[in-house]
């Protein structure tokens, strides 16, 4: 078997690593005999000072760097510990908490106050994971990068969970979004952290309340800048989402003033070889969190 040629640079999650940096990573891995992959990721992040704005290490992104370098012939990583195949769905428990509730039908004005609340405690996270894992067509997966989760409630006839949101890191490249913003490559790299993704939105299937989904989107958007800023130290300016047109029309997003700007290439985040181009294109919709979002994303 002919060894693959080592690349002189490597780009992962918005950062280009030089040959010197790659060589330093290879030396660290070679010196780390007996360490687990997770331990190596932490050490590499610390050596390269690869951190989020909050100071947290970019361990998940570092995994992609190490696996790309392994594929390029730089080294052999320690064997993976037993676990799920990459990209597989996480199994979540099914308890009475996620059983279908009392059907709710009518219009949103009949059910009192609509609230969208961040998930902050263990019980909330367990409920969120169970509802999404059981009732969302994509199931539950650990998101890539920074993320926030919300549960939504109606107050009448009694307080009840009706929906779940996830906001996570934006797609690294999204042609329709990037055209709408109009930024160049250096600016995109610098400002991408000010764009976030609505990567999950589930209205529970026994909740059939007219105009609820668009109201929830509006309430979520109204608090997102502050919530993300408190959690991650950076206020987002734009939210993106991708809607599978073979399943949904995206009407609630349009009713909440999200802007359709095109379609994805249908590849997915980790398709570095473009093998899935056109496989599953989705509608791209954007919601500016400030009036001049595109200009600010081009200029800051």
C-alpha positions as a Markdown table, in Angstrom:
| # | Residue | x | y | z |
|---|---|---|---|---|
| 1 | Unk | 0.0 | 0.0 | 0.0 |
| 2 | Unk | 1.3 | 3.4 | -1.0 |
| 3 | Unk | 1.3 | 5.9 | 1.9 |
| 4 | Unk | -0.7 | 9.1 | 1.4 |
| 5 | Unk | 1.2 | 12.3 | 0.9 |
| 6 | Unk | 1.1 | 14.5 | 3.9 |
| 7 | Unk | -0.6 | 17.9 | 3.3 |
| 8 | Unk | 1.5 | 20.9 | 4.1 |
| 9 | Unk | -1.5 | 22.7 | 5.6 |
| 10 | Unk | -4.8 | 21.6 | 7.1 |
| 11 | Unk | -8.0 | 23.6 | 7.5 |
| 12 | Unk | -10.4 | 22.7 | 10.2 |
| 13 | Unk | -13.3 | 24.7 | 11.6 |
| 14 | Unk | -12.1 | 28.0 | 10.3 |
| 15 | Unk | -8.4 | 27.7 | 11.3 |
| 16 | Unk | -5.6 | 26.9 | 8.9 |
| 17 | Unk | -2.7 | 24.9 | 10.5 |
| 18 | Unk | 0.7 | 25.5 | 9.1 |
| 19 | Unk | 3.3 | 22.7 | 8.4 |
| 20 | Unk | 5.1 | 23.7 | 11.6 |
| 21 | Unk | 1.9 | 23.4 | 13.6 |
| 22 | Unk | 1.1 | 20.0 | 12.0 |
| 23 | Unk | 4.6 | 18.8 | 12.8 |
| 24 | Unk | 4.2 | 19.9 | 16.4 |
| 25 | Unk | 0.9 | 18.0 | 16.7 |
| 26 | Unk | 2.5 | 14.9 | 15.2 |
| 27 | Unk | 5.4 | 15.1 | 17.7 |
| 28 | Unk | 2.9 | 15.5 | 20.6 |
| 29 | Unk | 0.9 | 12.5 | 19.4 |
| 30 | Unk | 4.1 | 10.4 | 19.0 |
| 31 | Unk | 5.2 | 11.4 | 22.6 |
| 32 | Unk | 1.7 | 10.6 | 24.0 |
| 33 | Unk | 2.0 | 6.8 | 23.9 |
| 34 | Unk | -0.6 | 5.3 | 26.3 |
| 35 | Unk | -2.8 | 8.4 | 26.3 |
| 36 | Unk | -6.4 | 8.2 | 25.1 |
| 37 | Unk | -7.7 | 10.2 | 22.1 |
| 38 | Unk | -9.5 | 12.6 | 24.5 |
| 39 | Unk | -6.3 | 13.3 | 26.4 |
| 40 | Unk | -4.5 | 13.9 | 23.2 |
| 41 | Unk | -7.2 | 16.3 | 22.0 |
| 42 | Unk | -6.9 | 18.3 | 25.2 |
| 43 | Unk | -3.1 | 18.5 | 25.0 |
| 44 | Unk | -3.2 | 19.5 | 21.3 |
| 45 | Unk | -5.7 | 22.3 | 22.0 |
| 46 | Unk | -3.6 | 23.6 | 24.9 |
| 47 | Unk | -0.4 | 23.5 | 22.8 |
| 48 | Unk | -2.1 | 25.3 | 19.9 |
| 49 | Unk | -4.2 | 27.7 | 22.1 |
| 50 | Unk | -7.3 | 26.6 | 20.3 |
| 51 | Unk | -10.1 | 28.0 | 22.3 |
| 52 | Unk | -13.6 | 29.4 | 22.0 |
| 53 | Unk | -14.3 | 33.0 | 23.0 |
| 54 | Unk | -15.3 | 31.7 | 26.4 |
| 55 | Unk | -11.9 | 30.2 | 26.9 |
| 56 | Unk | -13.1 | 26.6 | 26.5 |
| 57 | Unk | -10.9 | 24.2 | 24.5 |
| 58 | Unk | -12.1 | 23.3 | 21.0 |
| 59 | Unk | -11.9 | 19.6 | 21.7 |
| 60 | Unk | -14.6 | 18.4 | 19.3 |
| 61 | Unk | -12.9 | 20.3 | 16.4 |
| 62 | Unk | -9.5 | 19.0 | 17.5 |
| 63 | Unk | -10.9 | 15.5 | 17.0 |
| 64 | Unk | -11.5 | 16.4 | 13.3 |
| 65 | Unk | -8.0 | 17.7 | 13.0 |
| 66 | Unk | -6.4 | 14.6 | 14.4 |
| 67 | Unk | -8.5 | 12.3 | 12.3 |
| 68 | Unk | -7.8 | 14.3 | 9.2 |
| 69 | Unk | -4.0 | 14.1 | 9.9 |
| 70 | Unk | -4.3 | 10.3 | 10.6 |
| 71 | Unk | -6.0 | 9.9 | 7.2 |
| 72 | Unk | -3.2 | 12.0 | 5.6 |
| 73 | Unk | -0.6 | 9.6 | 7.0 |
| 74 | Unk | 0.9 | 11.7 | 9.8 |
| 75 | Unk | 0.4 | 9.1 | 12.5 |
| 76 | Unk | -1.8 | 6.4 | 13.9 |
| 77 | Unk | -4.1 | 7.4 | 16.7 |
| 78 | Unk | -4.9 | 5.2 | 19.7 |
| 79 | Unk | -7.7 | 2.8 | 19.0 |
| 80 | Unk | -11.2 | 4.2 | 19.6 |
| 81 | Unk | -12.9 | 3.0 | 22.7 |
| 82 | Unk | -16.1 | 1.2 | 22.1 |
| 83 | Unk | -19.0 | 3.4 | 21.1 |
| 84 | Unk | -21.4 | 4.4 | 18.4 |
| 85 | Unk | -20.4 | 4.9 | 14.7 |
| 86 | Unk | -19.8 | 8.5 | 13.9 |
| 87 | Unk | -23.0 | 10.3 | 13.0 |
| 88 | Unk | -25.3 | 7.6 | 14.4 |
| 89 | Unk | -28.2 | 8.6 | 16.6 |
| 90 | Unk | -27.8 | 8.6 | 20.3 |
| 91 | Unk | -30.2 | 6.2 | 22.1 |
| 92 | Unk | -32.2 | 8.0 | 24.7 |
| 93 | Unk | -34.6 | 6.5 | 27.3 |
| 94 | Unk | -38.3 | 6.5 | 26.8 |
| 95 | Unk | -40.2 | 7.3 | 29.9 |
| 96 | Unk | -43.7 | 8.6 | 30.7 |
| 97 | Unk | -42.4 | 12.1 | 30.4 |
| 98 | Unk | -42.3 | 11.8 | 26.5 |
| 99 | Unk | -45.5 | 9.9 | 26.1 |
| 100 | Unk | -48.1 | 11.8 | 24.0 |
| 101 | Unk | -50.0 | 14.2 | 26.1 |
| 102 | Unk | -53.5 | 15.6 | 26.0 |
| 103 | Unk | -54.2 | 16.8 | 22.5 |
| 104 | Unk | -54.1 | 20.6 | 22.2 |
| 105 | Unk | -56.1 | 22.1 | 19.2 |
| 106 | Unk | -57.2 | 25.6 | 18.5 |
| 107 | Unk | -55.5 | 28.9 | 18.0 |
| 108 | Unk | -52.5 | 30.2 | 19.9 |
| 109 | Unk | -54.6 | 32.9 | 21.6 |
| 110 | Unk | -56.7 | 30.3 | 23.4 |
| 111 | Unk | -53.8 | 28.9 | 25.5 |
| 112 | Unk | -52.6 | 31.8 | 27.6 |
| 113 | Unk | -48.9 | 32.9 | 27.6 |
| 114 | Unk | -46.3 | 31.5 | 25.3 |
| 115 | Unk | -42.9 | 31.1 | 26.8 |
| 116 | Unk | -39.5 | 29.8 | 25.6 |
| 117 | Unk | -37.0 | 29.0 | 28.4 |
| 118 | Unk | -33.4 | 27.9 | 28.3 |
| 119 | Unk | -32.7 | 24.4 | 29.5 |
| 120 | Unk | -30.3 | 24.8 | 32.4 |
| 121 | Unk | -30.7 | 21.8 | 34.8 |
| 122 | Unk | -30.2 | 18.0 | 34.5 |
| 123 | Unk | -33.9 | 17.2 | 34.5 |
| 124 | Unk | -34.5 | 19.7 | 31.7 |
| 125 | Unk | -31.7 | 18.3 | 29.6 |
| 126 | Unk | -33.0 | 14.8 | 30.1 |
| 127 | Unk | -36.5 | 15.8 | 29.1 |
| 128 | Unk | -35.2 | 17.7 | 26.0 |
| 129 | Unk | -33.2 | 14.8 | 24.9 |
| 130 | Unk | -36.1 | 12.4 | 25.3 |
| 131 | Unk | -38.6 | 14.5 | 23.5 |
| 132 | Unk | -36.3 | 15.2 | 20.6 |
| 133 | Unk | -34.9 | 11.7 | 20.4 |
| 134 | Unk | -38.4 | 10.2 | 20.4 |
| 135 | Unk | -40.4 | 12.7 | 18.3 |
| 136 | Unk | -38.1 | 14.6 | 15.9 |
| 137 | Unk | -37.5 | 12.9 | 12.6 |
| 138 | Unk | -33.7 | 13.5 | 12.8 |
| 139 | Unk | -33.6 | 12.1 | 16.4 |
| 140 | Unk | -31.1 | 13.3 | 19.0 |
| 141 | Unk | -27.5 | 13.8 | 18.1 |
| 142 | Unk | -24.8 | 15.6 | 20.0 |
| 143 | Unk | -24.4 | 19.0 | 18.2 |
| 144 | Unk | -21.2 | 20.2 | 16.7 |
| 145 | Unk | -19.7 | 23.1 | 18.7 |
| 146 | Unk | -21.4 | 25.6 | 21.0 |
| 147 | Unk | -25.2 | 25.1 | 21.5 |
| 148 | Unk | -28.2 | 26.2 | 23.6 |
| 149 | Unk | -31.4 | 24.3 | 24.1 |
| 150 | Unk | -34.9 | 25.6 | 24.9 |
| 151 | Unk | -38.2 | 24.1 | 26.0 |
| 152 | Unk | -41.4 | 26.0 | 25.1 |
| 153 | Unk | -44.6 | 26.2 | 27.2 |
| 154 | Unk | -48.2 | 27.2 | 27.0 |
| 155 | Unk | -49.7 | 28.4 | 30.3 |
| 156 | Unk | -53.3 | 27.3 | 29.9 |
| 157 | Unk | -55.4 | 25.3 | 30.7 |
| 158 | Unk | -52.3 | 24.3 | 32.7 |
| 159 | Unk | -48.6 | 24.8 | 32.1 |
| 160 | Unk | -47.4 | 22.2 | 29.5 |
| 161 | Unk | -44.3 | 21.7 | 27.3 |
| 162 | Unk | -45.3 | 22.1 | 23.7 |
| 163 | Unk | -42.0 | 22.4 | 21.8 |
| 164 | Unk | -38.2 | 22.2 | 21.8 |
| 165 | Unk | -35.5 | 24.2 | 20.1 |
| 166 | Unk | -31.7 | 23.8 | 19.7 |
| 167 | Unk | -29.4 | 26.6 | 18.6 |
| 168 | Unk | -25.9 | 25.6 | 17.7 |
| 169 | Unk | -22.8 | 26.6 | 15.7 |
| 170 | Unk | -23.4 | 27.7 | 12.2 |
| 171 | Unk | -22.4 | 25.7 | 9.1 |
| 172 | Unk | -18.8 | 26.4 | 8.2 |
| 173 | Unk | -19.8 | 27.1 | 4.5 |
| 174 | Unk | -23.3 | 27.7 | 3.3 |
| 175 | Unk | -23.3 | 29.3 | -0.2 |
| 176 | Unk | -26.8 | 30.8 | -0.1 |
| 177 | Unk | -26.1 | 32.4 | 3.3 |
| 178 | Unk | -22.7 | 33.7 | 2.3 |
| 179 | Unk | -24.1 | 35.3 | -0.9 |
| 180 | Unk | -26.8 | 37.0 | 1.1 |
| 181 | Unk | -24.2 | 38.4 | 3.6 |
| 182 | Unk | -21.8 | 39.3 | 0.8 |
| 183 | Unk | -18.7 | 38.8 | 2.9 |
| 184 | Unk | -15.2 | 37.8 | 1.6 |
| 185 | Unk | -13.3 | 34.8 | 2.8 |
| 186 | Unk | -11.2 | 36.5 | 5.5 |
| 187 | Unk | -14.3 | 38.3 | 6.9 |
| 188 | Unk | -16.3 | 35.0 | 6.9 |
| 189 | Unk | -13.6 | 33.3 | 8.9 |
| 190 | Unk | -13.4 | 36.2 | 11.3 |
| 191 | Unk | -17.2 | 36.7 | 11.9 |
| 192 | Unk | -18.7 | 33.3 | 11.4 |
| 193 | Unk | -19.1 | 32.9 | 15.2 |
| 194 | Unk | -21.7 | 35.7 | 15.1 |
| 195 | Unk | -24.0 | 33.4 | 13.0 |
| 196 | Unk | -25.8 | 30.5 | 14.7 |
| 197 | Unk | -28.0 | 27.7 | 13.5 |
| 198 | Unk | -31.5 | 26.7 | 14.5 |
| 199 | Unk | -30.6 | 23.0 | 14.2 |
| 200 | Unk | -33.7 | 21.5 | 15.9 |
| 201 | Unk | -37.2 | 22.7 | 16.1 |
| 202 | Unk | -39.9 | 20.3 | 17.3 |
| 203 | Unk | -43.5 | 21.1 | 18.0 |
| 204 | Unk | -44.8 | 18.0 | 19.8 |
| 205 | Unk | -47.0 | 15.9 | 17.5 |
| 206 | Unk | -50.1 | 16.1 | 19.8 |
| 207 | Unk | -50.0 | 19.9 | 19.7 |
| 208 | Unk | -52.0 | 21.3 | 16.8 |
| 209 | Unk | -52.3 | 24.9 | 17.7 |
| 210 | Unk | -52.6 | 27.4 | 14.8 |
| 211 | Unk | -49.9 | 30.1 | 14.6 |
| 212 | Unk | -48.0 | 28.5 | 17.5 |
| 213 | Unk | -44.9 | 27.6 | 15.6 |
| 214 | Unk | -44.3 | 31.1 | 14.2 |
| 215 | Unk | -45.1 | 32.7 | 17.6 |
| 216 | Unk | -42.5 | 30.4 | 19.3 |
| 217 | Unk | -39.9 | 31.3 | 16.6 |
| 218 | Unk | -40.5 | 35.0 | 17.3 |
| 219 | Unk | -40.2 | 34.6 | 21.1 |
| 220 | Unk | -37.0 | 32.5 | 20.8 |
| 221 | Unk | -35.4 | 35.0 | 18.5 |
| 222 | Unk | -36.3 | 37.9 | 20.8 |
| 223 | Unk | -34.2 | 36.4 | 23.6 |
| 224 | Unk | -31.5 | 34.6 | 21.7 |
| 225 | Unk | -28.9 | 37.4 | 21.5 |
| 226 | Unk | -28.9 | 37.9 | 25.2 |
| 227 | Unk | -28.9 | 34.2 | 26.1 |
| 228 | Unk | -26.1 | 33.3 | 23.7 |
| 229 | Unk | -24.0 | 36.3 | 24.8 |
| 230 | Unk | -24.3 | 35.3 | 28.5 |
| 231 | Unk | -23.4 | 31.7 | 27.8 |
| 232 | Unk | -20.6 | 32.2 | 25.2 |
| 233 | Unk | -19.5 | 35.8 | 25.5 |
| 234 | Unk | -20.4 | 36.8 | 22.0 |
| 235 | Unk | -23.7 | 38.1 | 20.7 |
| 236 | Unk | -25.0 | 36.6 | 17.4 |
| 237 | Unk | -26.3 | 38.8 | 14.6 |
| 238 | Unk | -27.9 | 36.2 | 12.3 |
| 239 | Unk | -29.7 | 32.8 | 12.7 |
| 240 | Unk | -29.8 | 30.3 | 9.9 |
| 241 | Unk | -31.9 | 27.1 | 9.4 |
| 242 | Unk | -32.2 | 24.4 | 6.8 |
| 243 | Unk | -35.6 | 22.9 | 6.0 |
| 244 | Unk | -36.1 | 19.6 | 4.2 |
| 245 | Unk | -38.5 | 20.5 | 1.5 |
| 246 | Unk | -39.4 | 16.9 | 0.9 |
| 247 | Unk | -41.0 | 16.9 | 4.4 |
| 248 | Unk | -41.9 | 20.5 | 5.2 |
| 249 | Unk | -42.8 | 23.7 | 3.5 |
| 250 | Unk | -41.2 | 26.0 | 6.1 |
| 251 | Unk | -44.4 | 28.1 | 6.4 |
| 252 | Unk | -43.9 | 28.8 | 10.1 |
| 253 | Unk | -40.5 | 30.3 | 9.4 |
| 254 | Unk | -41.8 | 32.5 | 6.6 |
| 255 | Unk | -44.7 | 33.6 | 8.9 |
| 256 | Unk | -42.1 | 34.6 | 11.5 |
| 257 | Unk | -40.3 | 36.8 | 8.9 |
| 258 | Unk | -37.4 | 34.4 | 8.1 |
| 259 | Unk | -35.9 | 35.0 | 4.7 |
| 260 | Unk | -35.6 | 32.1 | 2.1 |
| 261 | Unk | -32.3 | 32.6 | 0.3 |
| 262 | Unk | -31.7 | 29.4 | -1.6 |
| 263 | Unk | -30.8 | 25.8 | -1.2 |
| 264 | Unk | -27.9 | 23.8 | 0.3 |
| 265 | Unk | -25.5 | 21.7 | -1.9 |
| 266 | Unk | -26.9 | 18.6 | -0.1 |
| 267 | Unk | -23.5 | 17.5 | 1.3 |
| 268 | Unk | -23.5 | 17.8 | 5.0 |
| 269 | Unk | -20.9 | 19.2 | 7.4 |
| 270 | Unk | -18.3 | 16.4 | 7.3 |
| 271 | Unk | -18.4 | 15.6 | 3.5 |
| 272 | Unk | -14.8 | 16.8 | 2.8 |
| 273 | Unk | -14.6 | 14.8 | -0.5 |
| 274 | Unk | -17.9 | 16.2 | -1.9 |
| 275 | Unk | -19.1 | 12.6 | -2.3 |
| 276 | Unk | -22.7 | 13.5 | -1.3 |
| 277 | Unk | -23.1 | 16.6 | -3.4 |
| 278 | Unk | -26.8 | 17.0 | -4.3 |
| 279 | Unk | -27.8 | 14.1 | -2.1 |
| 280 | Unk | -30.3 | 15.9 | 0.1 |
| 281 | Unk | -30.5 | 19.7 | -0.6 |
| 282 | Unk | -32.5 | 21.8 | 1.9 |
| 283 | Unk | -34.0 | 25.2 | 1.9 |
| 284 | Unk | -31.9 | 27.8 | 3.6 |
| 285 | Unk | -33.7 | 30.5 | 5.6 |
| 286 | Unk | -32.2 | 33.4 | 7.6 |
| 287 | Unk | -33.4 | 35.6 | 10.4 |
| 288 | Unk | -31.4 | 38.8 | 11.1 |
| 289 | Unk | -31.3 | 39.5 | 14.9 |
| 290 | Unk | -30.4 | 43.1 | 14.2 |
| 291 | Unk | -31.6 | 45.4 | 11.4 |
| 292 | Unk | -28.2 | 45.7 | 9.7 |
| 293 | Unk | -27.0 | 42.2 | 10.2 |
| 294 | Unk | -25.4 | 41.7 | 6.7 |
| 295 | Unk | -23.5 | 45.0 | 6.8 |
| 296 | Unk | -22.2 | 44.3 | 10.3 |
| 297 | Unk | -21.1 | 40.8 | 9.4 |
| 298 | Unk | -19.2 | 42.3 | 6.5 |
| 299 | Unk | -17.6 | 45.0 | 8.4 |
| 300 | Unk | -16.9 | 44.1 | 12.1 |
